């Protein structure tokens, strides 16, 4: 399971619906989304190109390249 954390920079973090829609359109399978307007974390499975996801999210949530900070990670099962 992997996750992406989207943190507020110039705009509040996108909604759970926006983040999941962008993930589906980027070829990933979204899981649980947690967080607040300051930062939201979405778990996902699948091979997702980070740039494609970021661009899709900017398009869907009507943001800009500087709206949010993205933190990507692969969580390994214990």
Buried (B, 14 or more C-beta within 10 A) or exposed (E): EBBBBBBBBEBBBBBBEBBBBBBEBBBBEBBEBEBEEEBBBBBBEEEBEEEBBBBBBBEBBEBEEEBBEBEEEEEEEE
